[in-house]
Amino acid sequence: MYDEATLDALRGPLATLAEGHADLPAFQARQGVDLAEPLQALAERLQDNYPYAHPFYAGQMLKPPAPIARAAYSLAMYVNPNNHALDGGRATSALEKEAVAELAAMCGWGQHLGHLCSGGTVANMEALWVAGRETGGAAIVASEQAHYTHSRLSAVLQLPFFAVASDRCGRLDPVALEQLLQSEKIGTVVVTLGTTSSGAVDPLPAVLALQQSYGFRVHVDAAYGGYYQLVDTLGASATAAFAAIDQADSIVIDPHKHGLQPYGCGCVLFRDPAVGRHYRHESPYTYFTSDELHLGEISLECSRPGAAAAALWATQRQLPLQPGGEFSAGLAKSRAAALALYHRLQDSANNIALFEPELDIVVWAPEAASLAEVSRLSQRLFDGCARAGLHLALLSLPAELLREYSPELTGSESEVTCLRSCLMKPEHLEWLDRIWQCYSGVQQGL
């Protein structure tokens, strides 16, 4: 999990970096008195983490950065550029524009406006902020299974928000959406391509069809699932949704999820570059060396790490965003692992497999007579697997959704705790037998 080869690979590039300013007068930067002691102490403290990089960590959305991303980030940190303005990050601003253009091209866009930011929350906030200005403050709509930040961000932006029902697979229900459109003034519909709870892919084509009649903006939150448009083994519904992504008005993708980047690295994209007018501001003391449009003029965040742009650019140089390439093959393995786990759960007598995974997230519940017992067993399985070294996640779902799969469940609880696994690492496919053996062994021991 922790390789030293990356450190060795930095020696030559560091020397090349130094040559770039070799004509300056000699200067010795202040050095720390002792690096070893505080770093050793830090390493000991960092042991108090879950083993996120190991295949036995299959819980939350934590994917180790690619070695090239770690190395490129470290190399750029010797400069510590700030991509808020060209003065603070000339090279990395150019790298950011190139890397973001590759993300836009993956979504089918040539002309676009976009930039990196700290993550999906800020990226979605910018998209909704622009949407509110474009629609005169009209309401935002998202599925009840969409990320909770959409309702929060709408409140921050003082935009009305509505949640619409989802179907038994956790996807936005177009019928419920149209009923809302008939009764409320809706400015923007958020379509989630890869919910963080179950990896569900909302039916974007159906929403686009409604857009023709009701005239709202479409914002695609693909923070989690966006890279899966490179994979050709998805189901028909998900494939159709990703095929229509270029018709959205704005898109959010998080390179720090499936894009193999360190935290934090999110990206917001707009189809119409003219929305950049909403960012216009005056700050005469900050920008003075170039008349070229800089990234600080098209983002709500100010200071942003140029190192994040350098890491993304280098990763995409090594692992191009191409269907059938090495990068997309890794995603395909994650999806294959999720399907394999789902089918094992389906075939087992003491588990309830919920909705076939559309990406790489699997959700299930232990078989029980009551909702309360499902929640209790889920917690016990979660704890027992963790003691055995296998780290899963817990997910709270509406009880009625679980009853879609197990109608005989008794109890009046409105929510039920289930189990969830994010098989984000390609290695999960090779380790699936061992993961299943561990889980089923813990379950048999209860």
N, C-alpha and C positions, 0 to 999 in steps of 0.2 A: 504493500500500500504506500509506503514512504520510500521513494527512490532517491538515491544520491546522484545518479547520472545527470539529473537536471542541473544540479549545482555545477558539475564539471562543464556542462554545455554552455554555461554563462561566461566562462573565462575569456574566450575569444571575442564574443560580442561586446563585452565590457571594454576590452582594449580598443575595439573599433569605435565604440561610443566616445572614448577619451580622445581619439584622434580628431574628432570633429571640432574640438576647441583647442587643439595643440598650439595654435598661434598666439594664445593669450599669455600674459606674464605668468610665471610660475606661481602657484598658489597651493597651499596645503590646507585642506579643510580640517576643521576641528574634529578630532577623533574621540570616541568614547573611551574612558579610562579602562573599562573592563566590559567587553561584550559577552564573554563566556558565562559569567555567573548569572546575570539576569536572564540570558537566553536559556540556560539550563533550568533555572527556576520556572521560567515560562513553560518549557516543555513538560515539566512535571505537572504544572497546573492544567495544561491542555490534555493530559491523560484523562481528566474528568469530563469526557465527552463520549457519546455513543460512537461506535466504529462506523461512521458514515460511509467510508470508502469500501467497506467489506460487503460481499454479497449477502451475508447474514443480516445486514441492515436493510430491511425491506419495508420500512415504516413511512416516514414523511418524505417530502420531495427534496431530497438532498443527494445531489449527484456530484462526485468528485470532479474538479476541473481537469481538463486535459493537461498533461505535462507541458505542452507548448504554451498553454495559457498561463500556467504558473510561472514559467520561465520568462515569458514576454512581459508579464505584469511586473516581475521583479526587476527586469532590465529597465523598463520605463520608470520605475520608482527611483532609480539613480538620478533621473532628471526631475521627477515629480511634477509633470506638467498639469496645468489646469485648463480644461477645454471650455471654459466659459468664454474665452476670447482668444483671438489669434495671438495676441501678445503673450499669453500664458501657455499656449500649447500649439505652436505652428505645425510641427510634424504630426502630433497626435490628432489635431483637428482634421488634417487631411486624411489620416488613417480612419478616423471616425466616419467621415463622409463616404469613403470607399466601402467600409464594412457595412454601413447602414444601407448603401445602395445595393449591396449584394443581398441583404435581407429583403429589401423592397422587390428586387428582381425575383427572388424566390416566391414572392406573393403575386407575381405577374405585373408588377409596376415598373415602368422606366422612369417617367416623370413622377416626382413625389416630393414630400417634405417630411423630414424625420430626423431623429437624433437619439442618442443613448441617454439613459437616466438611471437613477439608483435602483429601480425595480418596477414591477408591474403596478404597484399602488400609485406611484407618481405618474407612470406612463398612462394609466387609465384616467387619473385625475386630469391630465392635460387633454386627453381625448374628450372627456366629458365637459371640460371647461370650454374648449373650442365648440363643441356641439351646442352648449347652452347659448353661446354668442351667435352661432349660426342660425339658431331656431328661435331667437327671442326669449329664451328662458323657458321653453316648453319642457314638459316632463320627460324623465328618463324611465325606461322600462327594462327589466331584466328578469330572467327566470328565477324562481324561488331557490333553485339549486346553483345559481350563479354565485360568484364570490361575494362575501358579505361587504367587501369594501365599496361596491357600487352604491349601495344604499347610504353608507357613511359619506362617501365622496359627494353624492348628490346633496346631502344635508350641508356639507361644508360649502358647496357651491351655491346653496340656496335654490336648488332646483327640485321640483316635485319628483317623487319616485314611486313607482308601482312595481310590485313583484307579481309575476303571472305564474300560473301552475305549470308543473312539469309532468311528463308522462311517466309510465312505469319504468322507463329506462333512464330517468333523470334528465331528459331533454326538454327544452322549452316546448310547450304545447301551442301550435299555431292557432288552434281553434280558440283557446282561452285568450291568446293575444288579440285576435280579431275582435272578440267581444269587448275587450278593453279599448281597442282603437275606435270602436263605434260609440263609446260613451265618454272618452276623455281625449283632450288634446295632447297628443304624444309627439315629442320632438325627436327622440332618439330611442332606438331599440338596441340593446346590448345582446349580441349573439356570442355565446361562449363555445369556442371550439376546444374542448378539453376542460371540463369542470375539475376543480381541485378536489372535490369530494369523491367523484367516481370516474373521472375521465370522460364523461358523456360529451358528445358532440351535438350541439343544437342544429336543427334543420335550417341551415342558412338559405337554401333555395326557396323554401316555403316563406321565409321572412322577406326575402327579396321580392317575391310575388306580391305580398301584401304591401310592400313599399310602393309598388306601382299604383295602388289604389289610394293609399293614405299619405304618401309623401313625407315620411319620416327619414331621418338619417339612420344609417346602419353602422354601429361600431362593433367590431369583432374583437373580443377579448380572447386572444390565443396565447396569453402569457404562458400557459402550461403546454398546450398542444400544438403550437404553431409550426414547429419543425416537422411534425408528422405528415405535412403535405408532401414531403419527399419520399414517403413510404408507399409502395404500391400494393401492400397486402391488407389494407384496411377493408372494412365492410362497405357495402354499397352506399349506405346513408352517410357515413363519415367521408367517403371518397367524394361524393357529390357535394358535400359541404365545403371541403377544402378546394375543390375545383372552382367554386364560385367566390373564393375569398377576394379575388381582384375586383369584385363589384362593390365591396364595402367602402364606406367613406373614410374610415380610420381603422387601424389595426394595432394591437399591442402584442409583442412577443418578448419573452424573457430569455435572453441568452444564458442567464445564470441558472436556468432550469435544465432544459435539454441541450443547450448550446455549449456545454462544457466550460463555462466561464466561472471565475470566482464571483462571490457576492461583492457589491451589487452591480448588476448590469441588466437593465431593462431597455426596451426600445419602443418608441411610439412612432407610427407612420401615418401620414395623411395622403390621400390620393390627389387632392387639389392643393398645389403649393400656395395658392392664393390665401389660404387660411393663415399664412404667416403674418398677415396684416394685424391679426389680433395680438401678436406679441410685441408690437412696436413700442419702443420706449426711448427715453433719452438718458444717456449716462456718459457725458462728455469726458469724464476723467478716466474712463476705463479703456476706451478703444481709440487708438490714435495712429497706428502704423499701417493700416490697410483700409481701403474702401470696400473690400470684398465682404459679402454677407458672411457673418461668423455665427457659430453655433449658439452663442449667448443671446442672439437676436431671435431665436426660434425655440426657446425653452423657458419653462417657468423656473427651473432650478438655475442657480447661478454657478458657483464653483462645482465642477464635476471632474472626476479623476481621468486625466488623459491615459493613465495606465490601463484603465478598463478598455478604452478604444484600441490600444496597442495589443492587448491580449486577444481581443475578438478578431482583429485584423490578422494577426499571426495564426490564430486557430483556423480561420477560414482559408488562409493561404495553404496550410497543411492539409486541411480536411474540407475541401470545397463543398458548397451546398448543392449537391447534384443528386438526382434520383439514381439509385444503383451504385453510388459511391461508397467509400468506407464509412463516412459519417452516417448516411441513411441506413447502411447495413446494421450499424449498432442499434439504431432505433427499431429496426425490424426484429432484431433479436429480443429486445425488451417486450415488444408486442407479442411475439411468439411465446415468451415466458409467461405473460399474463394469461394468454389463452390456454396454455397447458395447465396452469394452476386452476383456472376456472373449470376446466373439464374434470380435473381430479376432484374438485369440490362437488361438482355435479354428480359424479359417480359414487361419492361417499355417502354412507347412510346417515351420518350424524352432522351434516352441514347443509345450509341453505345457500346456494349460489345465487346471488342477485345480479341481474342484468349482465349479459355477456359483455366483457370489456371491449370498448371501442379503441382504446389506446393501450396503456400499460398499467392501469390501476384495476385492482380486483377488490370487490366488496362482497362480504359474505357474513353469515350469522350461524352460530351453532344451533343445531336442532334442539327445540325445547317445547314445553307445553304452553308456556305463557310468555308474554312480552318481558315481564320482570325477570324471568329465568334466562331469557336470551341475553339481557343486559348483564346479569350476574355472571353467566358463563363466559361471555365475551371478555369481561374484565379478568376473570381467572385465567383464561387462555392467554391473554395479553401478558399478564404477569408471569405465568409459567414459562412461556416462550422466551421472555426476556431473561429469566434465570438460566435458561438453557443456551443463551447467547443469540437467539433469533429475535430480532426486533421488528414488531409489526406496529400498526397504528389502530386507534379506536375512532369510530365515526358514529355520530348521532344522526339518526334518520327519522322521518315521520313514521309513526307506527303503521299508518295506513299503507305506506309504500311497502313495508315488509309484509303486510297482509296480502298484497298482490301476489306474493310468492308462497305464502304459507297462511291461507285463510283461516285455519283452525286455531290460530294463536288466540289465547284468552288474555283478558286484562284491559284496563281502561287507560293505560298510559298513552300519552300523545307522542312521546319520543322513545326510541329504543336504541341501545348501544350495540353497534355491530363491529366487525373487524374489517380492516382495510390494509391493503398492501400496495406500495408503489414499486414496481419492478423496473426501475429506471436504468439500471446498469445492464449492459449487454451480458455481463458475467452471470446475471440471474438465470439465464437460460441453462447454462452449464451446471449451475448449482441447484436447479429446481428439485432434483431427487433428494438432495440432502435437506433442503428447506422443507419439503413435504414430510420426510421421515421425522424431522424434529417436531414439526407441528402435530402430526398425527400421533407421535409418541407422547407428547404433552397431553393431547386430548384424551388418549386412552388412559392416562394416569389420573385423570380427574375423578 
